[in-house]
Amino acid sequence: MYRFKNSNQSFLNIILLHVLISSTVGFFVDKYTSEYGRFSATSVPLASSESSNNEIVSRSSVKQHPGVGWTDEKFASWISEELANAPGRNTYPTIFDQAIDAIIKWRQRFRGNPAVWKRIFKKERVLKELIESAPVLHSVQKFVSNYDESAGQTTEDGDNMITILDLCSGKGYLSMFLSELLPPEKVKKIVLVDKAWAMC
């Protein structure tokens, strides 16, 4: 169990982070919905088939998981095009570029497990989560970058690395992005807390 030198200040920082995330996400959800609507799902037509009277029977298009059979370069280019006009893209260009690289890493990591990859990468959900979390990713990355370990608060075991608490984490995409963007030598762990997940 962690014991901070100034527990009240640590608790206050957690509450402020929660307020920052909640207000920022609310703003970007409204802006995203009003200006851009929802991302359209990728679809491809089924192969045509001949009926008994030799007439071509057209079939309606069906949704296919985006990126199936694509190279990583093509997949990255596709994501970049999808996010080209997204809210915050010009404000946080580095964050968006790093997040795209993170998504590519996820794809490479789970390439051998299509079922897991399809559960992780729902196009509309992932891109929406990135748009909403970009300001928070930027703020946390800046804080961690400027963090001085020698001046940090020390736990009872002498550890002064950063532990991030992701309140109302939902599916956990914010923490997933943070785990790829932040330096492991400064961040010990990220703890996800959500009412949907049982506390252990």
Secondary structure, 3 states (H helix, E strand, C coil): CCCCCCHHHHHHHHHHHHHHHHHHHHHHHHHHHHHHCCCCCCEECCCCEECCCCCEECCCCEECCCCCCCCHHHHHHHHHHHCCCCCCCCCCHHHHHHHHHHHHHHHHHCCCCHHHHHHHCCHHHHHHHHHHHHHHHHHHHHHHHHCCHHHCCCCCCCCCCEEEEEECCCCCHHHHHHHHHCCCCCEEEEEEECCCCCCC
